[in-house]
Amino acid sequence: MKVLITGGTGLIGTRLAEMLIDSGYEVALLSREPAKSSHFRSFRWDPRAGTMDDAAILYADYIVNLAGASVSDGKWTDERKRDIMSSRLGGLALLHRELGNPRHHVQAFISASAIGVYGDTGDKLLTEETPPGLPTHDFLADVAHQWELAAEPVAKLGIRTVVPRIGIVLSKEGGALPQIARPVKLGAGAALGSGKQYMSWIHLDDLCRLFIAMLEGAAWEGTYNAVAPNPVTNQEFTKELAEVLHRPLILPKVPAFGLKLAMGEMSEIVLASQRVSAAKVLAQGFRFEYPELRGALEALYGGE
């Protein structure tokens, strides 16, 4: 079976491709610069120009859409915010257009979203039925909501469509964890803001296993929270990480106003609170290898 991945050179796509190959799948990538993805077959696309290699969709049995500019690479200038939004919506519009070709044999379409869709919700437990948090000032909620709306036309083509709302992905290779761990390793770790904000996380390998389950199981359809079953507060997260790294936590909390000065609007990423339920994924029969934060962190940093 052949899986076509967009955004396949990012943190999630890279690991997912490896695990798919190990599971016996063939993998190809949709890329703006195919030469950079040389160890996988790759097809060229350019969502901004609205162009795609005609052979790409005809290749695929399954499509995993991860394409989108990172929300954590640099301050959110107006231009950057436009790029974050348009890189997601343009790719989905192009995929929808190509999937309108009746000759394809795509059986399932997984299109990423994020738990940011819920907005900043304190300690309220969030399920897939919780409406999106859409106050006009919440950029991340708006991005995730628009991202999900852009996937709906694919489902209307009759293709089984799954939308995982991805939490904070734990990996040493990228994402938030190395940035959180850096000051802790230097003995300068501290909770951020109040420290009471919830972090709903998932180990990278569990996320990729979940994606493979979503591809393989016909019962998976619609929206799912892609998070481990045990969210923690930022203060608990920082404490667990410091213990696994054998470092003290000696500094007071980093004040929210300082983060806002340093990061601007992007401070939403670390200050917003999302306590997200994994009950729907568990009810579908998925079992996490790393349901508890301590086990996930020890798997990543235990040898250090």
C-alpha positions as a LaTeX table, in Angstrom:
\begin{tabular}{lrrr}
\hline
Residue & $x$ (\AA) & $y$ (\AA) & $z$ (\AA) \\
\hline
Met1 & 0.00 & 0.00 & 0.00 \\
Lys2 & 1.28 & 3.43 & $-0.95$ \\
Val3 & 1.18 & 6.48 & 1.32 \\
Leu4 & 1.71 & 10.00 & 0.00 \\
Ile5 & 2.80 & 12.51 & 2.67 \\
Thr6 & 2.72 & 16.30 & 2.40 \\
Gly7 & 5.01 & 18.09 & 4.85 \\
Gly8 & 6.99 & 14.86 & 4.91 \\
Thr9 & 10.35 & 16.44 & 5.71 \\
Gly10 & 9.15 & 17.95 & 9.00 \\
Leu11 & 9.42 & 16.40 & 12.46 \\
Ile12 & 6.26 & 14.29 & 12.27 \\
Gly13 & 6.51 & 13.41 & 8.58 \\
Thr14 & 10.11 & 12.21 & 8.84 \\
Arg15 & 9.35 & 9.78 & 11.67 \\
Leu16 & 6.03 & 8.71 & 10.18 \\
Ala17 & 7.72 & 7.81 & 6.89 \\
Glu18 & 10.27 & 5.65 & 8.75 \\
Met19 & 7.57 & 3.83 & 10.72 \\
Leu20 & 5.43 & 3.29 & 7.62 \\
Ile21 & 8.39 & 1.73 & 5.79 \\
Asp22 & 9.03 & $-0.51$ & 8.82 \\
Ser23 & 5.35 & $-1.55$ & 8.68 \\
Gly24 & 5.63 & $-2.60$ & 5.03 \\
Tyr25 & 4.19 & 0.46 & 3.27 \\
Glu26 & 5.65 & 2.31 & 0.32 \\
Val27 & 6.08 & 6.04 & 0.95 \\
Ala28 & 6.35 & 9.05 & $-1.33$ \\
Leu29 & 6.46 & 12.74 & $-0.51$ \\
Leu30 & 4.86 & 15.79 & $-2.03$ \\
Ser31 & 7.56 & 18.44 & $-1.94$ \\
Arg32 & 8.28 & 21.88 & $-3.36$ \\
Glu33 & 11.91 & 20.78 & $-3.72$ \\
Pro34 & 11.94 & 17.03 & $-4.49$ \\
Ala35 & 15.73 & 16.80 & $-4.73$ \\
Lys36 & 15.98 & 17.46 & $-0.97$ \\
Ser37 & 13.91 & 14.33 & $-0.21$ \\
Ser38 & 16.14 & 11.99 & $-2.16$ \\
His39 & 15.78 & 8.74 & $-0.17$ \\
Phe40 & 12.02 & 8.70 & $-0.81$ \\
Arg41 & 10.23 & 8.95 & $-4.10$ \\
Ser42 & 8.92 & 12.49 & $-4.34$ \\
Phe43 & 6.52 & 14.43 & $-6.49$ \\
Arg44 & 6.67 & 18.17 & $-7.00$ \\
Trp45 & 3.91 & 20.50 & $-5.92$ \\
Asp46 & 3.60 & 24.22 & $-5.33$ \\
Pro47 & 0.49 & 25.13 & $-3.32$ \\
Arg48 & 1.08 & 28.85 & $-3.85$ \\
Ala49 & 1.10 & 28.45 & $-7.60$ \\
Gly50 & $-1.64$ & 25.79 & $-7.49$ \\
Thr51 & 0.45 & 23.20 & $-9.36$ \\
Met52 & 1.08 & 19.51 & $-8.69$ \\
Asp53 & 2.65 & 16.58 & $-10.55$ \\
Asp54 & $-0.30$ & 14.75 & $-12.15$ \\
Ala55 & 1.15 & 11.39 & $-11.11$ \\
Ala56 & 1.11 & 12.14 & $-7.36$ \\
Ile57 & $-2.55$ & 11.51 & $-6.57$ \\
Leu58 & $-2.66$ & 8.52 & $-8.94$ \\
Tyr59 & 0.23 & 6.96 & $-6.96$ \\
Ala60 & $-1.49$ & 7.04 & $-3.57$ \\
Asp61 & $-3.66$ & 4.58 & $-1.67$ \\
Tyr62 & $-3.55$ & 6.90 & 1.33 \\
Ile63 & $-2.66$ & 10.58 & 1.85 \\
Val64 & $-1.36$ & 12.16 & 5.05 \\
Asn65 & $-1.47$ & 15.95 & 4.92 \\
Leu66 & 0.97 & 17.63 & 7.33 \\
Ala67 & 1.85 & 20.63 & 5.16 \\
Gly68 & 1.99 & 24.03 & 6.81 \\
Ala69 & 4.56 & 26.61 & 7.91 \\
Ser70 & 5.72 & 26.13 & 11.51 \\
Val71 & 3.97 & 28.34 & 14.06 \\
Ser72 & 7.10 & 28.47 & 16.26 \\
Asp73 & 9.77 & 29.61 & 13.79 \\
Gly74 & 10.07 & 33.31 & 14.51 \\
Lys75 & 7.79 & 36.10 & 15.69 \\
Trp76 & 4.30 & 36.42 & 14.29 \\
Thr77 & 4.64 & 39.38 & 11.98 \\
Asp78 & 1.66 & 40.06 & 9.71 \\
Glu79 & 3.56 & 38.43 & 6.84 \\
Arg80 & 4.44 & 35.37 & 8.93 \\
Lys81 & 0.83 & 34.95 & 10.04 \\
Arg82 & $-0.34$ & 35.09 & 6.42 \\
Asp83 & 2.23 & 32.40 & 5.54 \\
Ile84 & 1.14 & 30.16 & 8.45 \\
Met85 & $-2.48$ & 30.37 & 7.29 \\
Ser86 & $-2.04$ & 30.28 & 3.51 \\
Ser87 & 0.46 & 27.38 & 3.57 \\
Arg88 & $-2.23$ & 25.22 & 5.18 \\
Leu89 & $-5.25$ & 26.35 & 3.19 \\
Gly90 & $-3.50$ & 26.45 & $-0.19$ \\
Gly91 & $-2.24$ & 22.88 & 0.14 \\
Leu92 & $-5.66$ & 21.55 & 1.06 \\
Ala93 & $-7.36$ & 23.41 & $-1.79$ \\
Leu94 & $-4.88$ & 21.89 & $-4.23$ \\
Leu95 & $-5.33$ & 18.36 & $-2.81$ \\
His96 & $-9.12$ & 18.72 & $-3.02$ \\
Arg97 & $-8.89$ & 19.80 & $-6.65$ \\
Glu98 & $-6.69$ & 16.82 & $-7.56$ \\
Leu99 & $-8.81$ & 14.34 & $-5.60$ \\
Gly100 & $-11.73$ & 15.38 & $-7.79$ \\
Asn101 & $-10.03$ & 13.31 & $-10.52$ \\
Pro102 & $-12.14$ & 10.13 & $-10.72$ \\
Arg103 & $-9.14$ & 7.98 & $-11.74$ \\
His104 & $-7.51$ & 8.04 & $-8.28$ \\
His105 & $-7.75$ & 5.15 & $-5.76$ \\
Val106 & $-7.21$ & 7.03 & $-2.49$ \\
Gln107 & $-8.93$ & 5.12 & 0.32 \\
Ala108 & $-8.32$ & 7.49 & 3.22 \\
Phe109 & $-7.15$ & 11.03 & 3.84 \\
Ile110 & $-5.60$ & 12.17 & 7.13 \\
Ser111 & $-5.39$ & 15.93 & 7.49 \\
Ala112 & $-3.60$ & 17.37 & 10.51 \\
Ser113 & $-5.07$ & 19.94 & 12.85 \\
Ala114 & $-4.01$ & 21.08 & 16.32 \\
Ile115 & $-5.45$ & 21.33 & 19.82 \\
Gly116 & $-4.96$ & 25.09 & 19.46 \\
Val117 & $-8.43$ & 24.97 & 17.86 \\
Tyr118 & $-9.94$ & 25.04 & 21.37 \\
Gly119 & $-8.34$ & 28.33 & 22.36 \\
Asp120 & $-7.19$ & 29.11 & 25.91 \\
Thr121 & $-9.65$ & 27.20 & 28.12 \\
Gly122 & $-8.10$ & 26.92 & 31.59 \\
Asp123 & $-8.76$ & 23.59 & 33.33 \\
Lys124 & $-11.94$ & 22.70 & 31.37 \\
Leu125 & $-11.72$ & 19.15 & 29.96 \\
Leu126 & $-11.93$ & 19.39 & 26.17 \\
Thr127 & $-13.48$ & 16.72 & 23.96 \\
Glu128 & $-13.99$ & 16.57 & 20.22 \\
Glu129 & $-17.49$ & 17.94 & 20.85 \\
Thr130 & $-16.13$ & 21.14 & 22.44 \\
Pro131 & $-16.73$ & 24.01 & 19.98 \\
Pro132 & $-13.68$ & 25.82 & 18.58 \\
Gly133 & $-12.39$ & 28.76 & 20.61 \\
Leu134 & $-12.77$ & 31.61 & 18.21 \\
Pro135 & $-12.32$ & 34.96 & 19.89 \\
Thr136 & $-10.88$ & 37.21 & 17.21 \\
His137 & $-7.61$ & 37.71 & 19.09 \\
Asp138 & $-6.74$ & 33.96 & 19.21 \\
Phe139 & $-4.66$ & 33.38 & 16.11 \\
Leu140 & $-3.87$ & 29.70 & 16.77 \\
Ala141 & $-7.55$ & 28.83 & 17.27 \\
Asp142 & $-8.41$ & 30.59 & 14.02 \\
Val143 & $-5.63$ & 28.82 & 12.08 \\
Ala144 & $-6.66$ & 25.36 & 13.32 \\
His145 & $-10.36$ & 26.04 & 12.70 \\
Gln146 & $-9.74$ & 27.24 & 9.13 \\
Trp147 & $-7.42$ & 24.24 & 8.59 \\
Glu148 & $-10.23$ & 21.87 & 9.57 \\
Leu149 & $-12.83$ & 23.66 & 7.45 \\
Ala150 & $-10.49$ & 23.35 & 4.45 \\
Ala151 & $-10.41$ & 19.54 & 4.86 \\
Glu152 & $-14.21$ & 19.20 & 4.76 \\
Pro153 & $-14.52$ & 19.37 & 0.94 \\
Val154 & $-12.31$ & 16.26 & 0.69 \\
Ala155 & $-14.71$ & 14.32 & 2.94 \\
Lys156 & $-17.57$ & 15.50 & 0.70 \\
Leu157 & $-15.88$ & 13.73 & $-2.22$ \\
Gly158 & $-16.67$ & 10.47 & $-0.41$ \\
Ile159 & $-13.11$ & 9.82 & 0.79 \\
Arg160 & $-12.80$ & 8.62 & 4.41 \\
Thr161 & $-11.29$ & 11.66 & 6.11 \\
Val162 & $-9.68$ & 11.74 & 9.56 \\
Val163 & $-8.65$ & 14.97 & 11.31 \\
Pro164 & $-6.26$ & 14.43 & 14.26 \\
Arg165 & $-6.00$ & 17.47 & 16.56 \\
Ile166 & $-2.35$ & 17.16 & 17.50 \\
Gly167 & $-1.07$ & 18.14 & 20.94 \\
Ile168 & 2.47 & 19.12 & 21.98 \\
Val169 & 4.65 & 16.51 & 20.23 \\
Leu170 & 7.51 & 15.21 & 22.37 \\
Ser171 & 10.72 & 14.47 & 20.49 \\
Lys172 & 14.39 & 15.32 & 20.94 \\
Glu173 & 14.63 & 16.01 & 17.22 \\
Gly174 & 12.51 & 19.17 & 17.15 \\
Gly175 & 9.29 & 20.82 & 18.19 \\
Ala176 & 8.76 & 22.32 & 21.63 \\
Leu177 & 10.62 & 19.86 & 23.85 \\
Pro178 & 14.25 & 20.77 & 23.01 \\
Gln179 & 13.40 & 24.44 & 23.56 \\
Ile180 & 11.82 & 23.66 & 26.94 \\
Ala181 & 14.69 & 21.36 & 27.93 \\
Arg182 & 17.53 & 23.74 & 27.03 \\
Pro183 & 17.22 & 26.07 & 30.05 \\
Val184 & 16.48 & 23.09 & 32.35 \\
Lys185 & 19.73 & 21.42 & 31.24 \\
Leu186 & 21.56 & 24.66 & 32.04 \\
Gly187 & 20.08 & 24.71 & 35.54 \\
Ala188 & 17.86 & 27.66 & 34.64 \\
Gly189 & 14.55 & 25.85 & 34.21 \\
Ala190 & 11.35 & 27.46 & 35.43 \\
Ala191 & 7.62 & 27.19 & 34.95 \\
Leu192 & 6.21 & 29.67 & 32.44 \\
Gly193 & 3.59 & 32.26 & 33.36 \\
Ser194 & 1.39 & 30.98 & 36.20 \\
Gly195 & 2.60 & 27.41 & 35.59 \\
Lys196 & $-1.05$ & 26.34 & 35.96 \\
Gln197 & $-1.75$ & 26.19 & 32.24 \\
Tyr198 & $-2.36$ & 22.65 & 30.97 \\
Met199 & $-0.09$ & 21.01 & 28.40 \\
Ser200 & $-1.67$ & 18.18 & 26.40 \\
Trp201 & 1.23 & 16.24 & 24.94 \\
Ile202 & 1.95 & 13.08 & 22.93 \\
His203 & 5.18 & 11.16 & 22.29 \\
Leu204 & 6.15 & 11.34 & 18.60 \\
Asp205 & 6.14 & 7.55 & 18.19 \\
Asp206 & 2.66 & 7.26 & 19.70 \\
Leu207 & 1.44 & 9.95 & 17.30 \\
Cys208 & 2.86 & 8.09 & 14.30 \\
Arg209 & 1.36 & 4.79 & 15.53 \\
Leu210 & $-1.97$ & 6.59 & 15.86 \\
Phe211 & $-1.70$ & 7.86 & 12.28 \\
Ile212 & $-1.04$ & 4.33 & 11.03 \\
Ala213 & $-4.06$ & 3.04 & 12.99 \\
Met214 & $-6.15$ & 5.78 & 11.37 \\
Leu215 & $-4.97$ & 4.71 & 7.92 \\
Glu216 & $-5.63$ & 1.03 & 8.51 \\
Gly217 & $-8.95$ & 1.09 & 10.38 \\
Ala218 & $-12.09$ & 1.88 & 8.39 \\
Ala219 & $-13.86$ & 2.87 & 11.63 \\
Trp220 & $-11.63$ & 5.93 & 12.05 \\
Glu221 & $-13.41$ & 8.90 & 10.57 \\
Gly222 & $-13.88$ & 12.52 & 11.60 \\
Thr223 & $-12.10$ & 14.43 & 14.35 \\
Tyr224 & $-9.90$ & 12.95 & 17.10 \\
Asn225 & $-7.75$ & 14.47 & 19.82 \\
Ala226 & $-4.22$ & 13.19 & 19.18 \\
Val227 & $-2.96$ & 13.53 & 22.75 \\
Ala228 & $-1.82$ & 11.16 & 25.51 \\
Pro229 & $-4.42$ & 10.42 & 28.19 \\
Asn230 & $-2.69$ & 12.36 & 30.98 \\
Pro231 & $-2.25$ & 16.11 & 30.40 \\
Val232 & $-0.21$ & 17.99 & 33.00 \\
Thr233 & 0.25 & 21.60 & 34.04 \\
Asn234 & 3.29 & 23.50 & 32.84 \\
Gln235 & 4.64 & 23.43 & 36.40 \\
Glu236 & 4.27 & 19.63 & 36.57 \\
Phe237 & 5.84 & 19.25 & 33.14 \\
Thr238 & 8.84 & 21.37 & 34.08 \\
Lys239 & 9.29 & 19.48 & 37.38 \\
Glu240 & 9.14 & 16.04 & 35.71 \\
Leu241 & 11.59 & 17.13 & 33.02 \\
Ala242 & 14.04 & 18.49 & 35.59 \\
Glu243 & 13.90 & 15.21 & 37.55 \\
Val244 & 14.49 & 13.09 & 34.43 \\
Leu245 & 17.42 & 15.35 & 33.48 \\
His246 & 18.74 & 15.33 & 37.10 \\
Arg247 & 18.73 & 19.11 & 37.28 \\
Pro248 & 17.44 & 21.39 & 40.03 \\
Leu249 & 14.67 & 23.92 & 39.51 \\
Ile250 & 15.93 & 26.97 & 41.33 \\
Leu251 & 14.39 & 29.90 & 39.49 \\
Pro252 & 10.96 & 31.38 & 40.15 \\
Lys253 & 8.34 & 31.25 & 37.42 \\
Val254 & 9.01 & 33.21 & 34.24 \\
Pro255 & 6.38 & 35.97 & 34.32 \\
Ala256 & 3.80 & 36.08 & 31.55 \\
Phe257 & 4.51 & 39.74 & 30.75 \\
Gly258 & 8.18 & 38.89 & 30.16 \\
Leu259 & 7.24 & 36.13 & 27.74 \\
Lys260 & 4.88 & 38.47 & 25.91 \\
Leu261 & 7.65 & 41.06 & 25.61 \\
Ala262 & 10.10 & 38.47 & 24.31 \\
Met263 & 7.78 & 36.46 & 22.05 \\
Gly264 & 4.96 & 38.85 & 21.22 \\
Glu265 & 1.70 & 37.21 & 20.23 \\
Met266 & 3.55 & 33.89 & 19.79 \\
Ser267 & 3.61 & 33.60 & 23.62 \\
Glu268 & 0.11 & 32.08 & 23.14 \\
Ile269 & 1.90 & 28.82 & 22.36 \\
Val270 & 3.31 & 28.46 & 25.88 \\
Leu271 & 0.77 & 30.43 & 27.93 \\
Ala272 & $-2.52$ & 29.03 & 26.59 \\
Ser273 & $-4.07$ & 26.21 & 28.62 \\
Gln274 & $-5.63$ & 23.17 & 26.94 \\
Arg275 & $-6.64$ & 20.14 & 29.01 \\
Val276 & $-7.59$ & 17.75 & 26.25 \\
Ser277 & $-9.31$ & 14.35 & 26.56 \\
Ala278 & $-8.01$ & 11.23 & 24.79 \\
Ala279 & $-11.18$ & 9.24 & 25.59 \\
Lys280 & $-12.39$ & 9.01 & 21.97 \\
Val281 & $-9.08$ & 7.60 & 20.74 \\
Leu282 & $-8.98$ & 5.10 & 23.63 \\
Ala283 & $-12.57$ & 4.06 & 22.93 \\
Gln284 & $-11.52$ & 3.27 & 19.35 \\
Gly285 & $-9.11$ & 0.68 & 20.77 \\
Phe286 & $-5.83$ & 2.57 & 20.45 \\
Arg287 & $-3.29$ & 1.86 & 23.20 \\
Phe288 & $-0.54$ & 4.33 & 24.03 \\
Glu289 & 3.02 & 3.12 & 24.54 \\
Tyr290 & 3.63 & 6.29 & 26.59 \\
Pro291 & 0.41 & 7.22 & 28.44 \\
Glu292 & 2.30 & 8.96 & 31.29 \\
Leu293 & 4.62 & 11.94 & 30.92 \\
Arg294 & 7.38 & 10.43 & 33.08 \\
Gly295 & 7.66 & 7.36 & 30.86 \\
Ala296 & 7.71 & 9.47 & 27.70 \\
Leu297 & 10.46 & 11.75 & 29.02 \\
Glu298 & 12.54 & 8.84 & 30.32 \\
Ala299 & 12.31 & 7.15 & 26.90 \\
Leu300 & 13.68 & 10.33 & 25.34 \\
Tyr301 & 16.21 & 11.50 & 27.95 \\
Gly302 & 16.76 & 8.48 & 30.20 \\
Gly303 & 20.35 & 7.95 & 29.09 \\
Glu304 & 21.46 & 11.52 & 29.83 \\
\hline
\end{tabular}
